[in-house]
């Protein structure tokens, strides 16, 4: 997956917004006003990467399996991973990790916000 495909996928997610709160060189994607992924537009080494939220158990397993997944230098290593976009990480897994990141964000929102998000997706409240 290249940076353009990453951007297109993030923008295809219902309710996702794109912004530049850290300056014009960092793409940030949010759901319910909470960041779920970000990527620099001019990486120093020329390798495009994105950070996503990730469950700590899952992140440890992924880092062992893929050279293109690591703990990033700019984010909390307990909750975020760095994915090198053009690496040994399959596009399908990158999309899965973006979706997992959204799930991690949503599960930490207040119940009312979680219900609001589910309703935007057309999912009925189970309560």
BALO-908250 format. One record per residue: x, y, z of N, C-alpha, C, O in turn; residue number from 0; residue in one letter. Coordinates in steps of 0.02 Angstrom, whole numbers. Layout:
<padrens>
+--------+--------+--------+--------+--------+--------+--------+--------+--------+--------+--------+--------+-----+------+
!   n_xx !   n_yy !   n_zz !  ca_xx !  ca_yy !  ca_zz !   c_xx !   c_yy !   c_zz !   o_xx !   o_yy !   o_zz !  nr ! rest !
+--------+--------+--------+--------+--------+--------+--------+--------+--------+--------+--------+--------+-----+------+
!      X !      Y !      Z !      X !      Y !      Z !      X !      Y !      Z !      X !      Y !      Z ! NUM !    A !
...
+--------+--------+--------+--------+--------+--------+--------+--------+--------+--------+--------+--------+-----+------+
</padrens>
This chain:
<padrens>
+--------+--------+--------+--------+--------+--------+--------+--------+--------+--------+--------+--------+-----+------+
!   n_xx !   n_yy !   n_zz !  ca_xx !  ca_yy !  ca_zz !   c_xx !   c_yy !   c_zz !   o_xx !   o_yy !   o_zz !  nr ! rest !
+--------+--------+--------+--------+--------+--------+--------+--------+--------+--------+--------+--------+-----+------+
!     43 !    -58 !      0 !      0 !      0 !      0 !     45 !     62 !      0 !     93 !     66 !     39 !   0 !    X !
!     30 !    108 !    -43 !     68 !    171 !    -43 !     29 !    224 !     -5 !    -27 !    212 !     18 !   1 !    X !
!     59 !    282 !      2 !     29 !    335 !     43 !    -38 !    359 !     14 !    -83 !    377 !     52 !   2 !    X !
!    -44 !    360 !    -52 !   -108 !    381 !    -83 !   -163 !    330 !    -68 !   -220 !    349 !    -53 !   3 !    X !
!   -146 !    266 !    -72 !   -195 !    213 !    -57 !   -215 !    215 !     17 !   -273 !    204 !     34 !   4 !    X !
!   -166 !    228 !     60 !   -180 !    236 !    132 !   -231 !    292 !    142 !   -280 !    284 !    177 !   5 !    X !
!   -217 !    349 !    111 !   -262 !    407 !    118 !   -331 !    391 !     92 !   -381 !    406 !    125 !   6 !    X !
!   -336 !    361 !     33 !   -401 !    343 !      4 !   -439 !    296 !     50 !   -500 !    304 !     60 !   7 !    X !
!   -405 !    247 !     79 !   -439 !    201 !    123 !   -466 !    237 !    185 !   -523 !    228 !    205 !   8 !    X !
!   -424 !    278 !    215 !   -446 !    315 !    275 !   -506 !    359 !    260 !   -553 !    363 !    300 !   9 !    X !
!   -505 !    392 !    203 !   -561 !    436 !    184 !   -624 !    397 !    167 !   -679 !    424 !    170 !  10 !    X !
!   -617 !    333 !    150 !   -676 !    292 !    133 !   -714 !    269 !    195 !   -770 !    243 !    190 !  11 !    X !
!   -684 !    277 !    253 !   -715 !    254 !    314 !   -769 !    303 !    336 !   -757 !    363 !    343 !  12 !    X !
!   -829 !    277 !    345 !   -886 !    320 !    362 !   -872 !    357 !    428 !   -855 !    326 !    478 !  13 !    X !
!   -879 !    422 !    426 !   -869 !    464 !    485 !   -797 !    487 !    496 !   -785 !    527 !    541 !  14 !    X !
!   -750 !    463 !    456 !   -680 !    483 !    464 !   -669 !    553 !    437 !   -699 !    573 !    386 !  15 !    X !
!   -626 !    591 !    470 !   -608 !    658 !    447 !   -532 !    662 !    441 !   -495 !    628 !    476 !  16 !    X !
!   -511 !    704 !    394 !   -439 !    715 !    382 !   -423 !    786 !    405 !   -460 !    833 !    393 !  17 !    X !
!   -366 !    793 !    439 !   -345 !    859 !    462 !   -269 !    862 !    466 !   -234 !    812 !    456 !  18 !    X !
!   -244 !    922 !    481 !   -172 !    934 !    486 !   -157 !    973 !    551 !   -129 !   1027 !    547 !  19 !    X !
!   -174 !    945 !    609 !   -164 !    982 !    672 !    -90 !    989 !    692 !    -74 !   1032 !    733 !  20 !    X !
!    -46 !    949 !    663 !     25 !    951 !    679 !     66 !    987 !    625 !    127 !    983 !    625 !  21 !    X !
!     31 !   1021 !    580 !     65 !   1055 !    525 !     48 !   1023 !    459 !     19 !    969 !    457 !  22 !    X !
!     67 !   1056 !    406 !     47 !   1035 !    338 !     81 !    971 !    315 !     63 !    945 !    261 !  23 !    X !
!    128 !    944 !    353 !    163 !    884 !    331 !    144 !    820 !    366 !    176 !    768 !    357 !  24 !    X !
!     90 !    822 !    406 !     67 !    762 !    440 !     -8 !    754 !    431 !    -48 !    794 !    456 !  25 !    X !
!    -27 !    701 !    395 !    -98 !    684 !    387 !   -123 !    653 !    452 !    -90 !    610 !    481 !  26 !    X !
!   -180 !    675 !    475 !   -211 !    647 !    535 !   -283 !    628 !    519 !   -320 !    667 !    488 !  27 !    X !
!   -302 !    568 !    539 !   -371 !    545 !    529 !   -402 !    533 !    597 !   -373 !    504 !    642 !  28 !    X !
!   -464 !    558 !    602 !   -501 !    553 !    665 !   -569 !    522 !    653 !   -598 !    526 !    598 !  29 !    X !
!   -594 !    491 !    706 !   -663 !    467 !    707 !   -692 !    493 !    772 !   -661 !    486 !    825 !  30 !    X !
!   -750 !    523 !    770 !   -782 !    552 !    829 !   -733 !    601 !    864 !   -730 !    604 !    925 !  31 !    X !
!   -697 !    639 !    824 !   -649 !    689 !    847 !   -589 !    660 !    885 !   -554 !    697 !    920 !  32 !    X !
!   -576 !    595 !    878 !   -519 !    562 !    910 !   -474 !    532 !    856 !   -498 !    500 !    809 !  33 !    X !
!   -409 !    544 !    862 !   -362 !    520 !    813 !   -356 !    444 !    814 !   -350 !    413 !    868 !  34 !    X !
!   -359 !    413 !    754 !   -349 !    341 !    750 !   -288 !    323 !    708 !   -264 !    266 !    712 !  35 !    X !
!   -263 !    369 !    667 !   -203 !    356 !    629 !   -174 !    422 !    605 !   -209 !    472 !    596 !  36 !    X !
!   -108 !    422 !    594 !    -75 !    481 !    565 !    -14 !    458 !    526 !     14 !    405 !    538 !  37 !    X !
!      5 !    500 !    478 !     62 !    483 !    435 !     97 !    547 !    412 !     63 !    596 !    393 !  38 !    X !
!    163 !    547 !    412 !    200 !    605 !    386 !    199 !    604 !    310 !    200 !    551 !    279 !  39 !    X !
!    198 !    663 !    280 !    199 !    667 !    207 !    269 !    674 !    179 !    279 !    668 !    118 !  40 !    X !
!    317 !    687 !    222 !    387 !    693 !    198 !    434 !    658 !    247 !    473 !    691 !    282 !  41 !    X !
!    430 !    591 !    250 !    473 !    556 !    297 !    547 !    567 !    281 !    566 !    569 !    222 !  42 !    X !
!    587 !    573 !    333 !    658 !    588 !    324 !    695 !    536 !    282 !    738 !    553 !    242 !  43 !    X !
!    679 !    472 !    292 !    714 !    420 !    255 !    679 !    400 !    190 !    701 !    354 !    155 !  44 !    X !
!    623 !    434 !    174 !    587 !    420 !    112 !    539 !    361 !    116 !    504 !    347 !     68 !  45 !    X !
!    537 !    327 !    173 !    491 !    270 !    182 !    428 !    295 !    216 !    429 !    318 !    273 !  46 !    X !
!    372 !    289 !    180 !    309 !    312 !    209 !    286 !    262 !    262 !    290 !    201 !    253 !  47 !    X !
!    261 !    290 !    317 !    235 !    250 !    372 !    174 !    283 !    401 !    161 !    342 !    390 !  48 !    X !
!    137 !    243 !    439 !     78 !    269 !    475 !     77 !    239 !    544 !     95 !    181 !    554 !  49 !    X !
!     57 !    278 !    592 !     47 !    253 !    660 !    -27 !    241 !    670 !    -69 !    281 !    649 !  50 !    X !
!    -43 !    185 !    702 !   -112 !    168 !    719 !   -115 !    144 !    791 !    -67 !    118 !    818 !  51 !    X !
!   -173 !    154 !    821 !   -184 !    127 !    888 !   -187 !     51 !    881 !   -211 !     25 !    831 !  52 !    X !
!   -163 !     16 !    933 !   -164 !    -57 !    930 !   -162 !    -86 !   1000 !   -126 !    -61 !   1044 !  53 !    X !
!   -202 !   -137 !   1011 !   -201 !   -174 !   1074 !   -130 !   -199 !   1086 !    -97 !   -223 !   1040 !  54 !    X !
!   -105 !   -192 !   1148 !    -35 !   -207 !   1163 !    -16 !   -281 !   1150 !     39 !   -294 !   1127 !  55 !    X !
!    -61 !   -327 !   1163 !    -47 !   -398 !   1149 !    -41 !   -409 !   1075 !      5 !   -444 !   1052 !  56 !    X !
!    -86 !   -381 !   1037 !    -85 !   -389 !    965 !    -23 !   -356 !    935 !      8 !   -384 !    889 !  57 !    X !
!     -4 !   -298 !    960 !     55 !   -263 !    932 !    118 !   -303 !    941 !    160 !   -306 !    896 !  58 !    X !
!    127 !   -335 !    998 !    186 !   -376 !   1011 !    190 !   -434 !    961 !    243 !   -448 !    934 !  59 !    X !
!    134 !   -466 !    948 !    132 !   -521 !    899 !    149 !   -497 !    829 !    187 !   -529 !    793 !  60 !    X !
!    120 !   -439 !    810 !    132 !   -413 !    743 !    205 !   -393 !    732 !    233 !   -404 !    678 !  61 !    X !
!    235 !   -365 !    782 !    306 !   -344 !    777 !    351 !   -404 !    767 !    401 !   -400 !    732 !  62 !    X !
!    332 !   -460 !    798 !    371 !   -522 !    789 !    362 !   -551 !    719 !    407 !   -583 !    693 !  63 !    X !
!    304 !   -541 !    689 !    288 !   -571 !    623 !    311 !   -530 !    563 !    327 !   -558 !    511 !  64 !    X !
!    312 !   -463 !    569 !    325 !   -420 !    511 !    382 !   -372 !    524 !    385 !   -339 !    576 !  65 !    X !
!    428 !   -367 !    476 !    482 !   -317 !    479 !    454 !   -247 !    473 !    483 !   -199 !    499 !  66 !    X !
!    397 !   -240 !    439 !    367 !   -175 !    426 !    322 !   -148 !    482 !    288 !    -98 !    473 !  67 !    X !
!    323 !   -181 !    539 !    284 !   -157 !    596 !    331 !   -151 !    656 !    370 !   -196 !    671 !  68 !    X !
!    328 !    -93 !    688 !    372 !    -80 !    746 !    337 !    -31 !    793 !    284 !     -3 !    777 !  69 !    X !
!    367 !    -22 !    851 !    345 !     32 !    894 !    376 !     96 !    867 !    437 !     98 !    855 !  70 !    X !
!    336 !    146 !    857 !    360 !    208 !    826 !    396 !    253 !    874 !    388 !    248 !    935 !  71 !    X !
!    437 !    297 !    847 !    476 !    342 !    889 !    435 !    401 !    916 !    457 !    435 !    962 !  72 !    X !
!    375 !    413 !    888 !    338 !    474 !    905 !    273 !    461 !    942 !    233 !    507 !    952 !  73 !    X !
!    261 !    399 !    964 !    197 !    386 !    996 !    206 !    337 !   1055 !    258 !    306 !   1062 !  74 !    X !
!    154 !    333 !   1095 !    152 !    290 !   1154 !    157 !    217 !   1133 !    114 !    191 !   1097 !  75 !    X !
!    209 !    184 !   1154 !    222 !    115 !   1133 !    173 !     64 !   1162 !    169 !      8 !   1139 !  76 !    X !
!    136 !     85 !   1211 !     86 !     39 !   1240 !     23 !     36 !   1196 !    -12 !    -14 !   1194 !  77 !    X !
!      8 !     91 !   1161 !    -55 !     95 !   1124 !    -48 !    108 !   1049 !    -99 !    108 !   1014 !  78 !    X !
!     12 !    118 !   1024 !     21 !    136 !    954 !     76 !     94 !    922 !    125 !     77 !    954 !  79 !    X !
!     67 !     79 !    857 !    119 !     46 !    818 !    132 !     86 !    755 !     89 !    125 !    733 !  80 !    X !
!    190 !     77 !    726 !    208 !    107 !    662 !    206 !     52 !    609 !    234 !     -2 !    618 !  81 !    X !
!    172 !     66 !    554 !    168 !     20 !    498 !    202 !     53 !    438 !    181 !    106 !    416 !  82 !    X !
!    254 !     21 !    412 !    286 !     45 !    351 !    242 !     23 !    293 !    230 !    -37 !    284 !  83 !    X !
!    219 !     72 !    254 !    167 !     58 !    204 !    191 !     15 !    146 !    154 !    -29 !    124 !  84 !    X !
!    250 !     25 !    123 !    275 !    -15 !     67 !    328 !    -62 !     95 !    388 !    -51 !     87 !  85 !    X !
!    303 !   -116 !    127 !    347 !   -163 !    161 !    317 !   -233 !    154 !    280 !   -247 !    107 !  86 !    X !
!    335 !   -277 !    200 !    310 !   -345 !    199 !    240 !   -351 !    230 !    213 !   -406 !    236 !  87 !    X !
!    210 !   -296 !    249 !    143 !   -296 !    278 !     91 !   -294 !    221 !     89 !   -245 !    183 !  88 !    X !
!     50 !   -346 !    215 !      0 !   -347 !    161 !    -51 !   -290 !    167 !    -68 !   -269 !    222 !  89 !    X !
!    -74 !   -265 !    110 !   -124 !   -212 !    109 !   -185 !   -231 !    151 !   -213 !   -189 !    187 !  90 !    X !
!   -206 !   -294 !    146 !   -266 !   -315 !    184 !   -254 !   -309 !    259 !   -300 !   -292 !    296 !  91 !    X !
!   -193 !   -322 !    282 !   -178 !   -315 !    353 !   -175 !   -242 !    373 !   -197 !   -224 !    428 !  92 !    X !
!   -148 !   -199 !    330 !   -147 !   -128 !    345 !   -218 !   -102 !    354 !   -232 !    -65 !    401 !  93 !    X !
!   -263 !   -122 !    309 !   -334 !   -101 !    316 !   -364 !   -129 !    380 !   -401 !    -94 !    415 !  94 !    X !
!   -348 !   -192 !    396 !   -373 !   -222 !    457 !   -348 !   -184 !    519 !   -385 !   -174 !    567 !  95 !    X !
!   -285 !   -162 !    516 !   -257 !   -126 !    573 !   -285 !    -55 !    580 !   -293 !    -29 !    635 !  96 !    X !
!   -302 !    -25 !    524 !   -336 !     40 !    526 !   -404 !     32 !    559 !   -424 !     71 !    602 !  97 !    X !
!   -441 !    -21 !    539 !   -506 !    -34 !    568 !   -500 !    -52 !    643 !   -541 !    -31 !    683 !  98 !    X !
!   -449 !    -91 !    660 !   -436 !   -108 !    730 !   -423 !    -44 !    771 !   -446 !    -38 !    827 !  99 !    X !
!   -386 !      2 !    741 !   -371 !     65 !    775 !   -436 !    103 !    790 !   -444 !    131 !    844 ! 100 !    X !
!   -481 !    104 !    742 !   -546 !    137 !    753 !   -584 !    103 !    810 !   -612 !    137 !    853 ! 101 !    X !
!   -583 !     36 !    811 !   -616 !      0 !    865 !   -585 !     18 !    933 !   -621 !     25 !    982 ! 102 !    X !
!   -519 !     25 !    935 !   -485 !     43 !    997 !   -507 !    113 !   1020 !   -517 !    125 !   1080 ! 103 !    X !
!   -515 !    159 !    973 !   -538 !    226 !    989 !   -610 !    224 !   1015 !   -626 !    253 !   1067 ! 104 !    X !
!   -653 !    190 !    979 !   -725 !    189 !    996 !   -736 !    157 !   1064 !   -778 !    181 !   1103 ! 105 !    X !
!   -701 !    103 !   1079 !   -714 !     68 !   1143 !   -694 !    110 !   1203 !   -715 !     96 !   1259 ! 106 !    X !
!   -653 !    162 !   1192 !   -633 !    206 !   1247 !   -675 !    269 !   1253 !   -662 !    311 !   1296 ! 107 !    X !
!   -724 !    276 !   1210 !   -770 !    333 !   1214 !   -824 !    320 !   1265 !   -838 !    263 !   1282 ! 108 !    X !
!   -854 !    373 !   1291 !   -913 !    364 !   1335 !   -967 !    325 !   1297 !   -972 !    330 !   1236 ! 109 !    X !
!  -1008 !    288 !   1334 !  -1061 !    246 !   1304 !  -1105 !    286 !   1255 !  -1123 !    260 !   1202 ! 110 !    X !
!  -1122 !    347 !   1274 !  -1165 !    387 !   1231 !  -1131 !    400 !   1163 !  -1164 !    397 !   1111 ! 111 !    X !
!  -1067 !    414 !   1164 !  -1029 !    426 !   1101 !  -1023 !    361 !   1061 !  -1026 !    362 !   1000 ! 112 !    X !
!  -1015 !    305 !   1096 !  -1012 !    240 !   1061 !  -1078 !    227 !   1025 !  -1078 !    205 !    968 ! 113 !    X !
!  -1133 !    241 !   1059 !  -1199 !    232 !   1029 !  -1208 !    279 !    969 !  -1235 !    259 !    918 ! 114 !    X !
!  -1185 !    341 !    977 !  -1189 !    389 !    923 !  -1151 !    364 !    861 !  -1175 !    369 !    805 ! 115 !    X !
!  -1091 !    338 !    873 !  -1051 !    311 !    818 !  -1086 !    252 !    784 !  -1091 !    250 !    723 ! 116 !    X !
!  -1111 !    206 !    825 !  -1146 !    148 !    796 !  -1206 !    169 !    755 !  -1221 !    139 !    704 ! 117 !    X !
!  -1241 !    220 !    778 !  -1300 !    243 !    741 !  -1280 !    274 !    673 !  -1319 !    270 !    625 ! 118 !    X !
!  -1221 !    305 !    670 !  -1199 !    332 !    604 !  -1185 !    276 !    556 !  -1188 !    286 !    495 ! 119 !    X !
!  -1169 !    217 !    582 !  -1156 !    159 !    539 !  -1219 !    119 !    525 !  -1218 !     71 !    487 ! 120 !    X !
!  -1275 !    139 !    557 !  -1337 !    103 !    548 !  -1343 !     41 !    591 !  -1383 !     -4 !    577 ! 121 !    X !
!  -1303 !     38 !    645 !  -1304 !    -18 !    691 !  -1350 !     -1 !    749 !  -1341 !     51 !    782 ! 122 !    X !
!  -1400 !    -43 !    761 !  -1446 !    -30 !    815 !  -1414 !    -44 !    883 !  -1373 !    -90 !    889 ! 123 !    X !
!  -1432 !     -5 !    932 !  -1407 !    -14 !   1000 !  -1435 !    -79 !   1028 !  -1494 !    -93 !   1021 ! 124 !    X !
!  -1391 !   -118 !   1059 !  -1411 !   -183 !   1086 !  -1445 !   -177 !   1154 !  -1473 !   -227 !   1179 ! 125 !    X !
!  -1444 !   -119 !   1185 !  -1473 !   -112 !   1252 !  -1546 !    -96 !   1249 !  -1578 !    -88 !   1301 ! 126 !    X !
+--------+--------+--------+--------+--------+--------+--------+--------+--------+--------+--------+--------+-----+------+
</padrens>
